[in-house]
Amino acid sequence: MYPEYLVAPMREELTKVGFEELKDAEAVTNAIESEGTVFVMVNSVCGCAAAMARPAARLAAQNDKHPDKFVTVFAGMEKEAVDKARAYMLPYPPSSPSMALFKDGKLVHMIERHQIEGRPAQMIADNLKHAFDQYC
């Protein structure tokens, strides 16, 4: 686990634009298994989360069509919540950062770390916006 003072600004990058932090498995289950659409961001301290994933998530959240809920779990912090979120993302292997869109509890769109690394935030955001337009 990382010191909270280190991750607090990384958490805030998402919570200040409306993401809800999920800190235990029950909260993850309640969010993902709810009716409607839920976007889940597995946050991370890595450079690709800072430079690409979090900026992309913030840009995508501004799309006209967007999920009913935006939630986040933090890899390396709330293990129980992250493990539960990743269980819903199967058959994709665990990766952080990563992003998933669920509709009525079913995974409908996934972006893994290898699809984030080396890509501009706007390209990732465009991918997410397309998914939001299709499923939300």
Phi and psi restraints in degrees (value plus and minus 20) as a CYANA .aco file:
   2 TYR   PHI    -116.6   -76.6
   2 TYR   PSI     136.4   176.4
   3 PRO   PHI     -84.2   -44.2
   3 PRO   PSI     118.9   158.9
   4 GLU   PHI     -79.2   -39.2
   4 GLU   PSI     -56.7   -16.7
   5 TYR   PHI     -81.8   -41.8
   5 TYR   PSI     -46.2    -6.2
   6 LEU   PHI     -95.9   -55.9
   6 LEU   PSI     -61.1   -21.1
   7 VAL   PHI    -109.1   -69.1
   7 VAL   PSI     -36.6     3.4
   8 ALA   PHI     -72.8   -32.8
   8 ALA   PSI     -67.1   -27.1
   9 PRO   PHI     -85.5   -45.5
   9 PRO   PSI     -50.5   -10.5
  10 MET   PHI     -91.4   -51.4
  10 MET   PSI     -56.3   -16.3
  11 ARG   PHI     -84.6   -44.6
  11 ARG   PSI     -65.8   -25.8
  12 GLU   PHI     -82.8   -42.8
  12 GLU   PSI     -49.8    -9.8
  13 GLU   PHI     -75.7   -35.7
  13 GLU   PSI     -51.8   -11.8
  14 LEU   PHI    -116.5   -76.5
  14 LEU   PSI     -61.3   -21.3
  15 THR   PHI     -86.5   -46.5
  15 THR   PSI     -50.0   -10.0
  16 LYS   PHI     -91.4   -51.4
  16 LYS   PSI     -33.3     6.7
  17 VAL   PHI    -129.4   -89.4
  17 VAL   PSI      -3.3    36.7
  18 GLY   PHI      85.6   125.6
  18 GLY   PSI     -17.7    22.3
  19 PHE   PHI     -94.7   -54.7
  19 PHE   PSI     120.5   160.5
  20 GLU   PHI    -119.1   -79.1
  20 GLU   PSI     111.2   151.2
  21 GLU   PHI    -101.3   -61.3
  21 GLU   PSI     112.0   152.0
  22 LEU   PHI    -128.5   -88.5
  22 LEU   PSI     102.9   142.9
  23 LYS   PHI    -134.5   -94.5
  23 LYS   PSI     -18.4    21.6
  24 ASP   PHI    -167.9  -127.9
  24 ASP   PSI     147.6   187.6
  25 ALA   PHI     -83.4   -43.4
  25 ALA   PSI     -58.0   -18.0
  26 GLU   PHI     -82.6   -42.6
  26 GLU   PSI     -61.4   -21.4
  27 ALA   PHI     -83.8   -43.8
  27 ALA   PSI     -58.2   -18.2
  28 VAL   PHI     -84.0   -44.0
  28 VAL   PSI     -68.3   -28.3
  29 THR   PHI     -78.7   -38.7
  29 THR   PSI     -67.2   -27.2
  30 ASN   PHI     -80.7   -40.7
  30 ASN   PSI     -59.1   -19.1
  31 ALA   PHI     -91.3   -51.3
  31 ALA   PSI     -71.3   -31.3
  32 ILE   PHI     -91.6   -51.6
  32 ILE   PSI     -57.4   -17.4
  33 GLU   PHI    -104.2   -64.2
  33 GLU   PSI     -12.9    27.1
  34 SER   PHI     -98.9   -58.9
  34 SER   PSI     141.6   181.6
  35 GLU   PHI     -92.7   -52.7
  35 GLU   PSI     123.0   163.0
  36 GLY   PHI      84.2   124.2
  36 GLY   PSI    -180.0  -140.0
  37 THR   PHI    -131.2   -91.2
  37 THR   PSI     121.4   161.4
  38 VAL   PHI    -156.5  -116.5
  38 VAL   PSI     107.1   147.1
  39 PHE   PHI    -121.7   -81.7
  39 PHE   PSI     105.5   145.5
  40 VAL   PHI    -134.5   -94.5
  40 VAL   PSI     104.8   144.8
  41 MET   PHI    -130.5   -90.5
  41 MET   PSI     101.0   141.0
  42 VAL   PHI    -107.7   -67.7
  42 VAL   PSI      84.3   124.3
  43 ASN   PHI     -99.9   -59.9
  43 ASN   PSI     142.1   182.1
  44 SER   PHI    -177.2  -137.2
  44 SER   PSI     141.3   181.3
  45 VAL   PHI    -105.7   -65.7
  45 VAL   PSI     -25.1    14.9
  46 CYS   PHI     -89.1   -49.1
  46 CYS   PSI     143.6   183.6
  47 GLY   PHI     -83.4   -43.4
  47 GLY   PSI     -55.4   -15.4
  48 CYS   PHI     -92.1   -52.1
  48 CYS   PSI     -44.3    -4.3
  49 ALA   PHI     -90.1   -50.1
  49 ALA   PSI     -62.6   -22.6
  50 ALA   PHI     -89.0   -49.0
  50 ALA   PSI     -64.8   -24.8
  51 ALA   PHI    -108.0   -68.0
  51 ALA   PSI     -45.2    -5.2
  52 MET   PHI    -145.5  -105.5
  52 MET   PSI     -73.3   -33.3
  53 ALA   PHI     -88.9   -48.9
  53 ALA   PSI     -73.2   -33.2
  54 ARG   PHI     -84.6   -44.6
  54 ARG   PSI     -63.9   -23.9
  55 PRO   PHI     -80.0   -40.0
  55 PRO   PSI     -59.1   -19.1
  56 ALA   PHI     -84.5   -44.5
  56 ALA   PSI     -63.6   -23.6
  57 ALA   PHI     -82.1   -42.1
  57 ALA   PSI     -61.5   -21.5
  58 ARG   PHI     -85.1   -45.1
  58 ARG   PSI     -61.7   -21.7
  59 LEU   PHI     -83.7   -43.7
  59 LEU   PSI     -65.5   -25.5
  60 ALA   PHI     -84.8   -44.8
  60 ALA   PSI     -53.1   -13.1
  61 ALA   PHI     -83.2   -43.2
  61 ALA   PSI     -39.1     0.9
  62 GLN   PHI    -105.1   -65.1
  62 GLN   PSI     -24.5    15.5
  63 ASN   PHI     -80.8   -40.8
  63 ASN   PSI     126.5   166.5
  64 ASP   PHI     -77.3   -37.3
  64 ASP   PSI     -67.2   -27.2
  65 LYS   PHI    -115.6   -75.6
  65 LYS   PSI     107.7   147.7
  66 HIS   PHI    -170.0  -130.0
  66 HIS   PSI     144.2   184.2
  67 PRO   PHI     -80.7   -40.7
  67 PRO   PSI     138.5   178.5
  68 ASP   PHI     -85.5   -45.5
  68 ASP   PSI     -53.2   -13.2
  69 LYS   PHI    -155.0  -115.0
  69 LYS   PSI     122.7   162.7
  70 PHE   PHI    -136.6   -96.6
  70 PHE   PSI     101.8   141.8
  71 VAL   PHI    -151.8  -111.8
  71 VAL   PSI     141.5   181.5
  72 THR   PHI    -164.8  -124.8
  72 THR   PSI     126.5   166.5
  73 VAL   PHI    -144.9  -104.9
  73 VAL   PSI     133.4   173.4
  74 PHE   PHI    -136.4   -96.4
  74 PHE   PSI      92.4   132.4
  75 ALA   PHI     -81.9   -41.9
  75 ALA   PSI     117.3   157.3
  76 GLY   PHI      65.7   105.7
  76 GLY   PSI     -17.2    22.8
  77 MET   PHI    -144.9  -104.9
  77 MET   PSI     -99.0   -59.0
  78 GLU   PHI    -113.1   -73.1
  78 GLU   PSI      62.9   102.9
  79 LYS   PHI     -76.8   -36.8
  79 LYS   PSI     -64.2   -24.2
  80 GLU   PHI     -80.4   -40.4
  80 GLU   PSI     -65.1   -25.1
  81 ALA   PHI     -86.9   -46.9
  81 ALA   PSI     -62.7   -22.7
  82 VAL   PHI     -85.4   -45.4
  82 VAL   PSI     -64.7   -24.7
  83 ASP   PHI     -80.1   -40.1
  83 ASP   PSI     -61.0   -21.0
  84 LYS   PHI     -86.8   -46.8
  84 LYS   PSI     -64.2   -24.2
  85 ALA   PHI     -80.6   -40.6
  85 ALA   PSI     -64.0   -24.0
  86 ARG   PHI     -85.3   -45.3
  86 ARG   PSI     -51.2   -11.2
  87 ALA   PHI     -83.3   -43.3
  87 ALA   PSI     -56.8   -16.8
  88 TYR   PHI     -91.3   -51.3
  88 TYR   PSI     -40.6    -0.6
  89 MET   PHI    -109.5   -69.5
  89 MET   PSI     -20.7    19.3
  90 LEU   PHI     -79.9   -39.9
  90 LEU   PSI     124.1   164.1
  91 PRO   PHI    -110.8   -70.8
  91 PRO   PSI     -10.4    29.6
  92 TYR   PHI     -90.4   -50.4
  92 TYR   PSI     117.9   157.9
  93 PRO   PHI     -91.7   -51.7
  93 PRO   PSI     136.0   176.0
  94 PRO   PHI     -79.2   -39.2
  94 PRO   PSI     114.3   154.3
  95 SER   PHI    -173.8  -133.8
  95 SER   PSI     130.7   170.7
  96 SER   PHI    -163.2  -123.2
  96 SER   PSI     114.6   154.6
  97 PRO   PHI     -92.5   -52.5
  97 PRO   PSI     143.9   183.9
  98 SER   PHI    -177.3  -137.3
  98 SER   PSI     144.6   184.6
  99 MET   PHI    -161.0  -121.0
  99 MET   PSI     119.3   159.3
 100 ALA   PHI    -160.2  -120.2
 100 ALA   PSI     123.4   163.4
 101 LEU   PHI    -135.1   -95.1
 101 LEU   PSI     109.1   149.1
 102 PHE   PHI    -136.9   -96.9
 102 PHE   PSI     122.2   162.2
 103 LYS   PHI    -146.8  -106.8
 103 LYS   PSI     102.1   142.1
 104 ASP   PHI      29.2    69.2
 104 ASP   PSI      22.0    62.0
 105 GLY   PHI      62.5   102.5
 105 GLY   PSI     -19.7    20.3
 106 LYS   PHI    -130.0   -90.0
 106 LYS   PSI     116.6   156.6
 107 LEU   PHI     -88.7   -48.7
 107 LEU   PSI     102.8   142.8
 108 VAL   PHI    -138.2   -98.2
 108 VAL   PSI     -36.2     3.8
 109 HIS   PHI    -176.2  -136.2
 109 HIS   PSI     118.1   158.1
 110 MET   PHI    -159.0  -119.0
 110 MET   PSI     117.8   157.8
 111 ILE   PHI    -144.8  -104.8
 111 ILE   PSI      98.3   138.3
 112 GLU   PHI    -114.1   -74.1
 112 GLU   PSI     146.8   186.8
 113 ARG   PHI     -72.9   -32.9
 113 ARG   PSI     -62.6   -22.6
 114 HIS   PHI     -86.2   -46.2
 114 HIS   PSI     -37.1     2.9
 115 GLN   PHI    -111.8   -71.8
 115 GLN   PSI     -25.3    14.7
 116 ILE   PHI    -120.9   -80.9
 116 ILE   PSI     -65.1   -25.1
 117 GLU   PHI     -76.3   -36.3
 117 GLU   PSI     110.8   150.8
 118 GLY   PHI      56.6    96.6
 118 GLY   PSI     -16.9    23.1
 119 ARG   PHI    -128.5   -88.5
 119 ARG   PSI     123.8   163.8
 120 PRO   PHI     -85.8   -45.8
 120 PRO   PSI     128.8   168.8
 121 ALA   PHI     -76.2   -36.2
 121 ALA   PSI     -59.0   -19.0
 122 GLN   PHI     -83.9   -43.9
 122 GLN   PSI     -56.4   -16.4
 123 MET   PHI     -85.2   -45.2
 123 MET   PSI     -61.9   -21.9
 124 ILE   PHI     -87.1   -47.1
 124 ILE   PSI     -63.5   -23.5
 125 ALA   PHI     -80.4   -40.4
 125 ALA   PSI     -60.8   -20.8
 126 ASP   PHI     -82.3   -42.3
 126 ASP   PSI     -59.9   -19.9
 127 ASN   PHI     -80.1   -40.1
 127 ASN   PSI     -66.3   -26.3
 128 LEU   PHI     -85.0   -45.0
 128 LEU   PSI     -62.7   -22.7
 129 LYS   PHI     -80.6   -40.6
 129 LYS   PSI     -59.8   -19.8
 130 HIS   PHI     -81.1   -41.1
 130 HIS   PSI     -63.9   -23.9
 131 ALA   PHI     -84.5   -44.5
 131 ALA   PSI     -60.5   -20.5
 132 PHE   PHI     -83.4   -43.4
 132 PHE   PSI     -63.2   -23.2
 133 ASP   PHI     -81.4   -41.4
 133 ASP   PSI     -56.4   -16.4
 134 GLN   PHI     -96.5   -56.5
 134 GLN   PSI     -60.4   -20.4
 135 TYR   PHI    -128.5   -88.5
 135 TYR   PSI     -35.0     5.0
